[in-house]
Amino acid sequence: MKHWLSAARPRTLPLALASIFMGSFLATSVGKFDWLVFALCCLTTIALQVLSNFANDYGDTQNGADLAGRVGPQRAVQSGAITPKQMLNGIYFLMVLCLVLGVSLLYFSFKDASMRVFWGFLGLGLLCMLAAYTYTAGKKPYGYAGLGDISVLIFFGLVGVLGSNYLFTKTFDWVNLFPALSCGIFATCVLNINNIRDIESDSRAGKKTIPARLGKEKAIVYHWVLLGLGMLSILIFSILQGENKYYYIVVFPLFFLNGIKVSRLPNPDPMLKQMAMSTLLFVLLFGLTMIFA
């Protein structure tokens, strides 16, 4: 069991939930919150994230990215703790679980809506499952082509925040694009730290992530740009909303600290968890801003 828990990578779950919390806080601010929908959103998101982590463990080993000289934490399939067949069965189980949870979520959220909306969101959910698996697994994983950053921005930001918010409100407000972008950009920062850590092993395996393409120094500059854009996006939202409370600003020094540490540490792996937890704290304080504004 400990090997399966390790392969699930619990430290990535707060980051996955951050986008759901953001969408939920935005819904609460307009009086459209529902506890059952929120709980099913969280469970579905956790299942999708674990599916992605299992597929990443399986795919990177199959495609040669998890070599003996890898800098990051040991992978379950690479170490032999879980066989490739067992991991593949685990992936299939997570796919079924995601489908069951996702359909339940859509039923309770859209039971009074048109079937067109239901099927549209079901298609989006299936796309999320496909993206989770094909990031590093399959014959042509898009993560190996350097498209992981775009995927994270879309699914941890736009889909996670705007999609969850729509499940509550049944409406789309364009101004919510800014907090969605903020979540997606900060999630991309976490991926960028991971890819900076793995530059050498990824390059050997032909995994052309953005840091592998740019080199470490330029990848650090890219990291600072992401941090700046994430903070700027949420400030633009607050200005457009005419808010006079900015509780989330107290987290900004943590983002600057992250950038400094990533710039200086030979192995920035410890900053993965720090960035993920800082993002979650940022979202929670943003929620206080929305509730008390």
C-alpha positions, 0 to 999 in steps of 0.5 A: 500500500505504501508504494501505491500511496507514494505513486499517487504523489499526495503532495500534488493534490493541494495544487489540483484542489486549488482550482476547485476551491477558486471556482467554488469561492467565485460561486459563493461570492454570488450566492451559488454554492452547493456542498454536494457539488463541491464534494463531488468536484473535489473527489473527481479532481483527486481521482483525475490527479492520481490518474495523471500521476499513475500514468506519469509513473508508468509512461516515463518509465516506459519511455526512458525518462525515469533512468537510474540517474534521475534526480527526483523522488524514486518512481514506483515502476522504475524501482520495481515496487510496482510492475508495469502491468500492475500500474496499468491496471491501477490506471484502468481502475482510476479511469473507471472511478473518474467516470463514475464520480464525474457522471455523479457530479454532472447528474447532481449539478445538471439534473434540471438542465438540458441534456446538451449541457450534460453531454458537453461537460461529459465530453470535457471530462473524458478529454480531461481523462485523455489528457491525464493519460497521454501527458507522458504515456502512450505512443506520442505523449504530448509532454515529451513535445514540450506541451505540458505547460499549455496543458497545465494552464488549461486544465489546472486553470481555465477548465478547473476554475471556470468549469467548476464555477459553471457547475455551481452558477450555470453561467460564465463571467468573462472576468473570472478568466483572470483568477482562472489564469492565475491558478493555471499559471501558478500550477505551471510554475510547479511543473516548471520547477519539476522540469528544471530539476529533471533537465538532464534526465529529460534531455537524455530521454528526448523529453523536450520540456521547456527547460530542456529546450531553454537550458536552466538559466533561461528556464529560471527567467521563464519561472520569474515571468510566470510568477509575475503573470500569476500575481498580475492576473489576480490583481487585475481581477480585483481592480476590475471588481472594485474590491478594497480587500486584498488578503491574498497579497500576504502570500506574494512574498512566498512566491518571491521566495520561491523564485529566489530559491529556484534561482539559487538551489542546484536541485529545486525539488524542495520548492515543488511542495512550497509552490503548491502549498503557497498556491493553495494558501493564496486561493484560500485567502482569495476566498476570504477576500471574496466572502468579505468584500 
